[in-house]
Amino acid sequence: MNDSESDRGLPDILEAGLSVVFCGINPGLRAAATGHHFAGRGNRFWRVLHLAGFTPEVLSPDNDRMLLPYGCGLTAAVARPTARADGLSRTEIEAAAAGFEKKIACYAPRYCAFLGKMAISAMTGSRDIQWGLQTTAFGGARVWVLPNPSGLNRGFSLDELVDAYRALYVAAVRETEAARSCATSP
């Protein structure tokens, strides 16, 4: 892979009005090389999404666009790929904040789910980030912070990841059902 290929990032998988947009910190080198999100061999994202209820089957990275019909999208806080997220500086993430927040506002998902605390902490300047639903919005979307499913993040077991992602799934489904109920009420 040459330098121009390694800097190209990944295309967003977004459309207006999604229920959840999953926001990775930045693409891994394998994901950038293949052009598909969460393509790293050890990444548990696709399996966790399925087990948490977001998809009826485990999608493969090659089919990442198939996430849209389930009301979910994919993006990254910083476009530049690295072997590990710690290859980004806090300054680089902070510099991406305004453009990223504008992107989220433009697509207007109900939830922006940050995978890990690193990006949301740098983008908001808050060091006290907890897991789960946050009290402040980002780009008009409700913010949910989930553990990063990277194979490098072994601080969370598969079951713990699934439980964390399922909590978001349940909240998103409840909100969608409530919105439908209001729309059909006289």
PyMOL commands that place a pseudoatom at each C-alpha (Angstrom):
pseudoatom trace, name=CA, resn=MET, resi=1, chain=A, elem=C, hetatm=0, pos=[0.000, 0.000, 0.000]
pseudoatom trace, name=CA, resn=ASN, resi=2, chain=A, elem=C, hetatm=0, pos=[1.432, 3.391, -0.919]
pseudoatom trace, name=CA, resn=ASP, resi=3, chain=A, elem=C, hetatm=0, pos=[1.025, 6.617, 1.081]
pseudoatom trace, name=CA, resn=SER, resi=4, chain=A, elem=C, hetatm=0, pos=[-1.912, 7.947, -0.953]
pseudoatom trace, name=CA, resn=GLU, resi=5, chain=A, elem=C, hetatm=0, pos=[-3.807, 4.683, -0.451]
pseudoatom trace, name=CA, resn=SER, resi=6, chain=A, elem=C, hetatm=0, pos=[-3.085, 4.620, 3.275]
pseudoatom trace, name=CA, resn=ASP, resi=7, chain=A, elem=C, hetatm=0, pos=[-4.431, 8.178, 3.743]
pseudoatom trace, name=CA, resn=ARG, resi=8, chain=A, elem=C, hetatm=0, pos=[-7.684, 7.790, 1.837]
pseudoatom trace, name=CA, resn=GLY, resi=9, chain=A, elem=C, hetatm=0, pos=[-9.877, 6.597, 4.708]
pseudoatom trace, name=CA, resn=LEU, resi=10, chain=A, elem=C, hetatm=0, pos=[-13.214, 4.934, 4.118]
pseudoatom trace, name=CA, resn=PRO, resi=11, chain=A, elem=C, hetatm=0, pos=[-16.440, 6.066, 2.506]
pseudoatom trace, name=CA, resn=ASP, resi=12, chain=A, elem=C, hetatm=0, pos=[-19.184, 6.835, 4.997]
pseudoatom trace, name=CA, resn=ILE, resi=13, chain=A, elem=C, hetatm=0, pos=[-22.224, 4.603, 4.981]
pseudoatom trace, name=CA, resn=LEU, resi=14, chain=A, elem=C, hetatm=0, pos=[-24.858, 7.175, 5.825]
pseudoatom trace, name=CA, resn=GLU, resi=15, chain=A, elem=C, hetatm=0, pos=[-28.264, 8.425, 4.838]
pseudoatom trace, name=CA, resn=ALA, resi=16, chain=A, elem=C, hetatm=0, pos=[-30.571, 10.942, 6.450]
pseudoatom trace, name=CA, resn=GLY, resi=17, chain=A, elem=C, hetatm=0, pos=[-32.648, 10.016, 9.478]
pseudoatom trace, name=CA, resn=LEU, resi=18, chain=A, elem=C, hetatm=0, pos=[-30.976, 6.793, 10.581]
pseudoatom trace, name=CA, resn=SER, resi=19, chain=A, elem=C, hetatm=0, pos=[-31.709, 5.432, 14.019]
pseudoatom trace, name=CA, resn=VAL, resi=20, chain=A, elem=C, hetatm=0, pos=[-28.022, 4.900, 14.912]
pseudoatom trace, name=CA, resn=VAL, resi=21, chain=A, elem=C, hetatm=0, pos=[-24.755, 5.981, 13.337]
pseudoatom trace, name=CA, resn=PHE, resi=22, chain=A, elem=C, hetatm=0, pos=[-21.808, 4.002, 14.679]
pseudoatom trace, name=CA, resn=CYS, resi=23, chain=A, elem=C, hetatm=0, pos=[-18.748, 6.219, 14.860]
pseudoatom trace, name=CA, resn=GLY, resi=24, chain=A, elem=C, hetatm=0, pos=[-15.359, 4.578, 14.913]
pseudoatom trace, name=CA, resn=ILE, resi=25, chain=A, elem=C, hetatm=0, pos=[-12.329, 6.584, 15.951]
pseudoatom trace, name=CA, resn=ASN, resi=26, chain=A, elem=C, hetatm=0, pos=[-10.629, 6.120, 12.567]
pseudoatom trace, name=CA, resn=PRO, resi=27, chain=A, elem=C, hetatm=0, pos=[-10.210, 3.329, 10.006]
pseudoatom trace, name=CA, resn=GLY, resi=28, chain=A, elem=C, hetatm=0, pos=[-7.694, 0.598, 10.561]
pseudoatom trace, name=CA, resn=LEU, resi=29, chain=A, elem=C, hetatm=0, pos=[-5.184, -0.065, 7.802]
pseudoatom trace, name=CA, resn=ARG, resi=30, chain=A, elem=C, hetatm=0, pos=[-6.941, -3.260, 6.673]
pseudoatom trace, name=CA, resn=ALA, resi=31, chain=A, elem=C, hetatm=0, pos=[-10.327, -1.526, 6.545]
pseudoatom trace, name=CA, resn=ALA, resi=32, chain=A, elem=C, hetatm=0, pos=[-8.846, 1.302, 4.468]
pseudoatom trace, name=CA, resn=ALA, resi=33, chain=A, elem=C, hetatm=0, pos=[-7.101, -1.149, 2.139]
pseudoatom trace, name=CA, resn=THR, resi=34, chain=A, elem=C, hetatm=0, pos=[-10.291, -3.160, 1.529]
pseudoatom trace, name=CA, resn=GLY, resi=35, chain=A, elem=C, hetatm=0, pos=[-12.638, -0.160, 1.492]
pseudoatom trace, name=CA, resn=HIS, resi=36, chain=A, elem=C, hetatm=0, pos=[-14.892, -1.756, 4.117]
pseudoatom trace, name=CA, resn=HIS, resi=37, chain=A, elem=C, hetatm=0, pos=[-15.564, -0.815, 7.723]
pseudoatom trace, name=CA, resn=PHE, resi=38, chain=A, elem=C, hetatm=0, pos=[-14.360, -3.031, 10.583]
pseudoatom trace, name=CA, resn=ALA, resi=39, chain=A, elem=C, hetatm=0, pos=[-12.473, -5.390, 8.270]
pseudoatom trace, name=CA, resn=GLY, resi=40, chain=A, elem=C, hetatm=0, pos=[-9.701, -6.215, 10.722]
pseudoatom trace, name=CA, resn=ARG, resi=41, chain=A, elem=C, hetatm=0, pos=[-9.379, -9.938, 11.394]
pseudoatom trace, name=CA, resn=GLY, resi=42, chain=A, elem=C, hetatm=0, pos=[-9.882, -9.611, 15.128]
pseudoatom trace, name=CA, resn=ASN, resi=43, chain=A, elem=C, hetatm=0, pos=[-12.598, -6.949, 15.046]
pseudoatom trace, name=CA, resn=ARG, resi=44, chain=A, elem=C, hetatm=0, pos=[-15.773, -8.121, 16.778]
pseudoatom trace, name=CA, resn=PHE, resi=45, chain=A, elem=C, hetatm=0, pos=[-18.067, -5.350, 15.472]
pseudoatom trace, name=CA, resn=TRP, resi=46, chain=A, elem=C, hetatm=0, pos=[-20.174, -7.391, 13.049]
pseudoatom trace, name=CA, resn=ARG, resi=47, chain=A, elem=C, hetatm=0, pos=[-20.667, -10.294, 15.435]
pseudoatom trace, name=CA, resn=VAL, resi=48, chain=A, elem=C, hetatm=0, pos=[-21.557, -7.964, 18.314]
pseudoatom trace, name=CA, resn=LEU, resi=49, chain=A, elem=C, hetatm=0, pos=[-24.099, -6.058, 16.200]
pseudoatom trace, name=CA, resn=HIS, resi=50, chain=A, elem=C, hetatm=0, pos=[-25.852, -9.288, 15.322]
pseudoatom trace, name=CA, resn=LEU, resi=51, chain=A, elem=C, hetatm=0, pos=[-25.813, -10.688, 18.859]
pseudoatom trace, name=CA, resn=ALA, resi=52, chain=A, elem=C, hetatm=0, pos=[-27.111, -7.361, 20.230]
pseudoatom trace, name=CA, resn=GLY, resi=53, chain=A, elem=C, hetatm=0, pos=[-30.099, -7.462, 17.846]
pseudoatom trace, name=CA, resn=PHE, resi=54, chain=A, elem=C, hetatm=0, pos=[-29.208, -4.835, 15.235]
pseudoatom trace, name=CA, resn=THR, resi=55, chain=A, elem=C, hetatm=0, pos=[-29.020, -7.365, 12.369]
pseudoatom trace, name=CA, resn=PRO, resi=56, chain=A, elem=C, hetatm=0, pos=[-30.766, -10.728, 11.856]
pseudoatom trace, name=CA, resn=GLU, resi=57, chain=A, elem=C, hetatm=0, pos=[-27.503, -12.306, 10.713]
pseudoatom trace, name=CA, resn=VAL, resi=58, chain=A, elem=C, hetatm=0, pos=[-23.791, -11.574, 11.028]
pseudoatom trace, name=CA, resn=LEU, resi=59, chain=A, elem=C, hetatm=0, pos=[-22.882, -9.212, 8.197]
pseudoatom trace, name=CA, resn=SER, resi=60, chain=A, elem=C, hetatm=0, pos=[-19.408, -9.320, 6.740]
pseudoatom trace, name=CA, resn=PRO, resi=61, chain=A, elem=C, hetatm=0, pos=[-17.281, -6.228, 6.183]
pseudoatom trace, name=CA, resn=ASP, resi=62, chain=A, elem=C, hetatm=0, pos=[-17.759, -6.759, 2.424]
pseudoatom trace, name=CA, resn=ASN, resi=63, chain=A, elem=C, hetatm=0, pos=[-21.481, -6.208, 2.986]
pseudoatom trace, name=CA, resn=ASP, resi=64, chain=A, elem=C, hetatm=0, pos=[-21.161, -3.162, 5.245]
pseudoatom trace, name=CA, resn=ARG, resi=65, chain=A, elem=C, hetatm=0, pos=[-23.669, -1.191, 3.119]
pseudoatom trace, name=CA, resn=MET, resi=66, chain=A, elem=C, hetatm=0, pos=[-26.309, -3.751, 4.093]
pseudoatom trace, name=CA, resn=LEU, resi=67, chain=A, elem=C, hetatm=0, pos=[-26.450, -2.045, 7.476]
pseudoatom trace, name=CA, resn=LEU, resi=68, chain=A, elem=C, hetatm=0, pos=[-28.520, 0.844, 6.057]
pseudoatom trace, name=CA, resn=PRO, resi=69, chain=A, elem=C, hetatm=0, pos=[-31.798, -1.121, 5.722]
pseudoatom trace, name=CA, resn=TYR, resi=70, chain=A, elem=C, hetatm=0, pos=[-31.563, -1.848, 9.459]
pseudoatom trace, name=CA, resn=GLY, resi=71, chain=A, elem=C, hetatm=0, pos=[-31.560, 1.887, 10.232]
pseudoatom trace, name=CA, resn=CYS, resi=72, chain=A, elem=C, hetatm=0, pos=[-27.839, 2.065, 11.003]
pseudoatom trace, name=CA, resn=GLY, resi=73, chain=A, elem=C, hetatm=0, pos=[-24.876, 3.787, 9.426]
pseudoatom trace, name=CA, resn=LEU, resi=74, chain=A, elem=C, hetatm=0, pos=[-21.105, 3.913, 9.756]
pseudoatom trace, name=CA, resn=THR, resi=75, chain=A, elem=C, hetatm=0, pos=[-18.555, 6.692, 9.860]
pseudoatom trace, name=CA, resn=ALA, resi=76, chain=A, elem=C, hetatm=0, pos=[-15.276, 7.608, 11.532]
pseudoatom trace, name=CA, resn=ALA, resi=77, chain=A, elem=C, hetatm=0, pos=[-14.368, 10.659, 13.592]
pseudoatom trace, name=CA, resn=VAL, resi=78, chain=A, elem=C, hetatm=0, pos=[-11.037, 11.002, 11.766]
pseudoatom trace, name=CA, resn=ALA, resi=79, chain=A, elem=C, hetatm=0, pos=[-10.580, 9.844, 8.176]
pseudoatom trace, name=CA, resn=ARG, resi=80, chain=A, elem=C, hetatm=0, pos=[-6.858, 9.032, 8.347]
pseudoatom trace, name=CA, resn=PRO, resi=81, chain=A, elem=C, hetatm=0, pos=[-6.201, 5.296, 8.769]
pseudoatom trace, name=CA, resn=THR, resi=82, chain=A, elem=C, hetatm=0, pos=[-3.682, 4.046, 11.305]
pseudoatom trace, name=CA, resn=ALA, resi=83, chain=A, elem=C, hetatm=0, pos=[-2.600, 0.637, 12.557]
pseudoatom trace, name=CA, resn=ARG, resi=84, chain=A, elem=C, hetatm=0, pos=[-3.972, 1.560, 15.997]
pseudoatom trace, name=CA, resn=ALA, resi=85, chain=A, elem=C, hetatm=0, pos=[-6.178, 4.408, 17.197]
pseudoatom trace, name=CA, resn=ASP, resi=86, chain=A, elem=C, hetatm=0, pos=[-3.383, 5.594, 19.465]
pseudoatom trace, name=CA, resn=GLY, resi=87, chain=A, elem=C, hetatm=0, pos=[-1.573, 6.548, 16.236]
pseudoatom trace, name=CA, resn=LEU, resi=88, chain=A, elem=C, hetatm=0, pos=[-3.771, 9.669, 16.214]
pseudoatom trace, name=CA, resn=SER, resi=89, chain=A, elem=C, hetatm=0, pos=[-2.982, 12.687, 18.324]
pseudoatom trace, name=CA, resn=ARG, resi=90, chain=A, elem=C, hetatm=0, pos=[-5.606, 14.368, 20.476]
pseudoatom trace, name=CA, resn=THR, resi=91, chain=A, elem=C, hetatm=0, pos=[-4.940, 17.521, 18.426]
pseudoatom trace, name=CA, resn=GLU, resi=92, chain=A, elem=C, hetatm=0, pos=[-5.790, 15.650, 15.206]
pseudoatom trace, name=CA, resn=ILE, resi=93, chain=A, elem=C, hetatm=0, pos=[-9.092, 14.471, 16.675]
pseudoatom trace, name=CA, resn=GLU, resi=94, chain=A, elem=C, hetatm=0, pos=[-9.895, 17.941, 18.031]
pseudoatom trace, name=CA, resn=ALA, resi=95, chain=A, elem=C, hetatm=0, pos=[-9.209, 19.414, 14.577]
pseudoatom trace, name=CA, resn=ALA, resi=96, chain=A, elem=C, hetatm=0, pos=[-11.775, 17.035, 13.052]
pseudoatom trace, name=CA, resn=ALA, resi=97, chain=A, elem=C, hetatm=0, pos=[-14.497, 17.914, 15.581]
pseudoatom trace, name=CA, resn=ALA, resi=98, chain=A, elem=C, hetatm=0, pos=[-16.271, 20.804, 13.828]
pseudoatom trace, name=CA, resn=GLY, resi=99, chain=A, elem=C, hetatm=0, pos=[-16.489, 19.050, 10.469]
pseudoatom trace, name=CA, resn=PHE, resi=100, chain=A, elem=C, hetatm=0, pos=[-17.570, 15.806, 12.077]
pseudoatom trace, name=CA, resn=GLU, resi=101, chain=A, elem=C, hetatm=0, pos=[-20.273, 17.488, 14.155]
pseudoatom trace, name=CA, resn=LYS, resi=102, chain=A, elem=C, hetatm=0, pos=[-21.545, 19.218, 11.005]
pseudoatom trace, name=CA, resn=LYS, resi=103, chain=A, elem=C, hetatm=0, pos=[-21.723, 15.820, 9.246]
pseudoatom trace, name=CA, resn=ILE, resi=104, chain=A, elem=C, hetatm=0, pos=[-23.772, 14.346, 12.086]
pseudoatom trace, name=CA, resn=ALA, resi=105, chain=A, elem=C, hetatm=0, pos=[-26.102, 17.373, 12.041]
pseudoatom trace, name=CA, resn=CYS, resi=106, chain=A, elem=C, hetatm=0, pos=[-26.537, 17.042, 8.280]
pseudoatom trace, name=CA, resn=TYR, resi=107, chain=A, elem=C, hetatm=0, pos=[-27.560, 13.364, 8.447]
pseudoatom trace, name=CA, resn=ALA, resi=108, chain=A, elem=C, hetatm=0, pos=[-29.570, 13.811, 11.672]
pseudoatom trace, name=CA, resn=PRO, resi=109, chain=A, elem=C, hetatm=0, pos=[-29.484, 10.311, 13.175]
pseudoatom trace, name=CA, resn=ARG, resi=110, chain=A, elem=C, hetatm=0, pos=[-31.336, 9.747, 16.449]
pseudoatom trace, name=CA, resn=TYR, resi=111, chain=A, elem=C, hetatm=0, pos=[-28.161, 8.400, 18.081]
pseudoatom trace, name=CA, resn=CYS, resi=112, chain=A, elem=C, hetatm=0, pos=[-24.483, 8.872, 17.372]
pseudoatom trace, name=CA, resn=ALA, resi=113, chain=A, elem=C, hetatm=0, pos=[-22.743, 5.891, 18.969]
pseudoatom trace, name=CA, resn=PHE, resi=114, chain=A, elem=C, hetatm=0, pos=[-19.072, 6.566, 19.609]
pseudoatom trace, name=CA, resn=LEU, resi=115, chain=A, elem=C, hetatm=0, pos=[-17.036, 3.374, 19.754]
pseudoatom trace, name=CA, resn=GLY, resi=116, chain=A, elem=C, hetatm=0, pos=[-14.712, 4.106, 22.629]
pseudoatom trace, name=CA, resn=LYS, resi=117, chain=A, elem=C, hetatm=0, pos=[-14.254, 7.254, 24.697]
pseudoatom trace, name=CA, resn=MET, resi=118, chain=A, elem=C, hetatm=0, pos=[-11.238, 8.659, 22.861]
pseudoatom trace, name=CA, resn=ALA, resi=119, chain=A, elem=C, hetatm=0, pos=[-12.963, 10.576, 20.041]
pseudoatom trace, name=CA, resn=ILE, resi=120, chain=A, elem=C, hetatm=0, pos=[-15.910, 11.995, 21.981]
pseudoatom trace, name=CA, resn=SER, resi=121, chain=A, elem=C, hetatm=0, pos=[-13.611, 13.067, 24.806]
pseudoatom trace, name=CA, resn=ALA, resi=122, chain=A, elem=C, hetatm=0, pos=[-11.259, 14.923, 22.455]
pseudoatom trace, name=CA, resn=MET, resi=123, chain=A, elem=C, hetatm=0, pos=[-14.093, 16.412, 20.395]
pseudoatom trace, name=CA, resn=THR, resi=124, chain=A, elem=C, hetatm=0, pos=[-16.029, 17.757, 23.372]
pseudoatom trace, name=CA, resn=GLY, resi=125, chain=A, elem=C, hetatm=0, pos=[-13.115, 18.520, 25.674]
pseudoatom trace, name=CA, resn=SER, resi=126, chain=A, elem=C, hetatm=0, pos=[-14.743, 16.415, 28.390]
pseudoatom trace, name=CA, resn=ARG, resi=127, chain=A, elem=C, hetatm=0, pos=[-12.569, 13.985, 30.296]
pseudoatom trace, name=CA, resn=ASP, resi=128, chain=A, elem=C, hetatm=0, pos=[-15.438, 12.562, 32.364]
pseudoatom trace, name=CA, resn=ILE, resi=129, chain=A, elem=C, hetatm=0, pos=[-17.053, 10.301, 29.787]
pseudoatom trace, name=CA, resn=GLN, resi=130, chain=A, elem=C, hetatm=0, pos=[-19.097, 7.372, 31.051]
pseudoatom trace, name=CA, resn=TRP, resi=131, chain=A, elem=C, hetatm=0, pos=[-20.304, 4.362, 29.070]
pseudoatom trace, name=CA, resn=GLY, resi=132, chain=A, elem=C, hetatm=0, pos=[-23.837, 4.537, 27.698]
pseudoatom trace, name=CA, resn=LEU, resi=133, chain=A, elem=C, hetatm=0, pos=[-26.184, 7.445, 27.054]
pseudoatom trace, name=CA, resn=GLN, resi=134, chain=A, elem=C, hetatm=0, pos=[-24.626, 10.875, 27.556]
pseudoatom trace, name=CA, resn=THR, resi=135, chain=A, elem=C, hetatm=0, pos=[-26.398, 13.984, 28.849]
pseudoatom trace, name=CA, resn=THR, resi=136, chain=A, elem=C, hetatm=0, pos=[-25.281, 16.206, 25.962]
pseudoatom trace, name=CA, resn=ALA, resi=137, chain=A, elem=C, hetatm=0, pos=[-26.037, 15.927, 22.266]
pseudoatom trace, name=CA, resn=PHE, resi=138, chain=A, elem=C, hetatm=0, pos=[-23.538, 16.020, 19.397]
pseudoatom trace, name=CA, resn=GLY, resi=139, chain=A, elem=C, hetatm=0, pos=[-24.659, 17.515, 16.100]
pseudoatom trace, name=CA, resn=GLY, resi=140, chain=A, elem=C, hetatm=0, pos=[-28.234, 17.287, 17.362]
pseudoatom trace, name=CA, resn=ALA, resi=141, chain=A, elem=C, hetatm=0, pos=[-28.008, 13.524, 17.912]
pseudoatom trace, name=CA, resn=ARG, resi=142, chain=A, elem=C, hetatm=0, pos=[-28.204, 11.801, 21.254]
pseudoatom trace, name=CA, resn=VAL, resi=143, chain=A, elem=C, hetatm=0, pos=[-24.772, 10.442, 22.162]
pseudoatom trace, name=CA, resn=TRP, resi=144, chain=A, elem=C, hetatm=0, pos=[-24.163, 6.877, 23.279]
pseudoatom trace, name=CA, resn=VAL, resi=145, chain=A, elem=C, hetatm=0, pos=[-20.653, 5.692, 24.144]
pseudoatom trace, name=CA, resn=LEU, resi=146, chain=A, elem=C, hetatm=0, pos=[-19.900, 2.025, 23.553]
pseudoatom trace, name=CA, resn=PRO, resi=147, chain=A, elem=C, hetatm=0, pos=[-16.761, -0.017, 24.137]
pseudoatom trace, name=CA, resn=ASN, resi=148, chain=A, elem=C, hetatm=0, pos=[-14.621, -0.294, 21.020]
pseudoatom trace, name=CA, resn=PRO, resi=149, chain=A, elem=C, hetatm=0, pos=[-15.022, -3.778, 19.466]
pseudoatom trace, name=CA, resn=SER, resi=150, chain=A, elem=C, hetatm=0, pos=[-11.459, -3.813, 18.113]
pseudoatom trace, name=CA, resn=GLY, resi=151, chain=A, elem=C, hetatm=0, pos=[-9.583, -7.029, 18.599]
pseudoatom trace, name=CA, resn=LEU, resi=152, chain=A, elem=C, hetatm=0, pos=[-6.942, -4.905, 20.344]
pseudoatom trace, name=CA, resn=ASN, resi=153, chain=A, elem=C, hetatm=0, pos=[-9.461, -3.954, 23.040]
pseudoatom trace, name=CA, resn=ARG, resi=154, chain=A, elem=C, hetatm=0, pos=[-9.508, -7.008, 25.261]
pseudoatom trace, name=CA, resn=GLY, resi=155, chain=A, elem=C, hetatm=0, pos=[-10.774, -5.045, 28.270]
pseudoatom trace, name=CA, resn=PHE, resi=156, chain=A, elem=C, hetatm=0, pos=[-14.293, -6.197, 27.340]
pseudoatom trace, name=CA, resn=SER, resi=157, chain=A, elem=C, hetatm=0, pos=[-15.421, -9.761, 26.769]
pseudoatom trace, name=CA, resn=LEU, resi=158, chain=A, elem=C, hetatm=0, pos=[-17.750, -10.585, 23.895]
pseudoatom trace, name=CA, resn=ASP, resi=159, chain=A, elem=C, hetatm=0, pos=[-20.649, -10.864, 26.353]
pseudoatom trace, name=CA, resn=GLU, resi=160, chain=A, elem=C, hetatm=0, pos=[-19.870, -7.450, 27.863]
pseudoatom trace, name=CA, resn=LEU, resi=161, chain=A, elem=C, hetatm=0, pos=[-19.730, -5.888, 24.399]
pseudoatom trace, name=CA, resn=VAL, resi=162, chain=A, elem=C, hetatm=0, pos=[-23.050, -7.487, 23.431]
pseudoatom trace, name=CA, resn=ASP, resi=163, chain=A, elem=C, hetatm=0, pos=[-24.707, -6.249, 26.645]
pseudoatom trace, name=CA, resn=ALA, resi=164, chain=A, elem=C, hetatm=0, pos=[-23.471, -2.681, 26.053]
pseudoatom trace, name=CA, resn=TYR, resi=165, chain=A, elem=C, hetatm=0, pos=[-24.602, -2.645, 22.408]
pseudoatom trace, name=CA, resn=ARG, resi=166, chain=A, elem=C, hetatm=0, pos=[-27.928, -4.301, 23.279]
pseudoatom trace, name=CA, resn=ALA, resi=167, chain=A, elem=C, hetatm=0, pos=[-28.724, -1.443, 25.684]
pseudoatom trace, name=CA, resn=LEU, resi=168, chain=A, elem=C, hetatm=0, pos=[-28.437, 0.991, 22.759]
pseudoatom trace, name=CA, resn=TYR, resi=169, chain=A, elem=C, hetatm=0, pos=[-30.481, -1.318, 20.535]
pseudoatom trace, name=CA, resn=VAL, resi=170, chain=A, elem=C, hetatm=0, pos=[-33.293, -1.498, 23.106]
pseudoatom trace, name=CA, resn=ALA, resi=171, chain=A, elem=C, hetatm=0, pos=[-33.301, 2.291, 23.546]
pseudoatom trace, name=CA, resn=ALA, resi=172, chain=A, elem=C, hetatm=0, pos=[-33.357, 2.864, 19.775]
pseudoatom trace, name=CA, resn=VAL, resi=173, chain=A, elem=C, hetatm=0, pos=[-36.167, 0.357, 19.237]
pseudoatom trace, name=CA, resn=ARG, resi=174, chain=A, elem=C, hetatm=0, pos=[-38.252, 1.896, 22.039]
pseudoatom trace, name=CA, resn=GLU, resi=175, chain=A, elem=C, hetatm=0, pos=[-37.778, 5.353, 20.574]
pseudoatom trace, name=CA, resn=THR, resi=176, chain=A, elem=C, hetatm=0, pos=[-38.702, 4.155, 17.077]
pseudoatom trace, name=CA, resn=GLU, resi=177, chain=A, elem=C, hetatm=0, pos=[-41.817, 2.389, 18.361]
pseudoatom trace, name=CA, resn=ALA, resi=178, chain=A, elem=C, hetatm=0, pos=[-42.841, 5.478, 20.332]
pseudoatom trace, name=CA, resn=ALA, resi=179, chain=A, elem=C, hetatm=0, pos=[-42.406, 7.657, 17.247]
pseudoatom trace, name=CA, resn=ARG, resi=180, chain=A, elem=C, hetatm=0, pos=[-44.519, 5.253, 15.162]
pseudoatom trace, name=CA, resn=SER, resi=181, chain=A, elem=C, hetatm=0, pos=[-47.177, 5.175, 17.867]
pseudoatom trace, name=CA, resn=CYS, resi=182, chain=A, elem=C, hetatm=0, pos=[-47.379, 8.975, 17.904]
pseudoatom trace, name=CA, resn=ALA, resi=183, chain=A, elem=C, hetatm=0, pos=[-47.557, 9.087, 14.108]
pseudoatom trace, name=CA, resn=THR, resi=184, chain=A, elem=C, hetatm=0, pos=[-50.506, 6.684, 13.999]
pseudoatom trace, name=CA, resn=SER, resi=185, chain=A, elem=C, hetatm=0, pos=[-52.438, 8.180, 16.944]
pseudoatom trace, name=CA, resn=PRO, resi=186, chain=A, elem=C, hetatm=0, pos=[-55.430, 10.354, 16.050]
for i in range(1, 186): cmd.bond("trace and resi %d" % i, "trace and resi %d" % (i + 1))
show_as sticks, trace
zoom trace
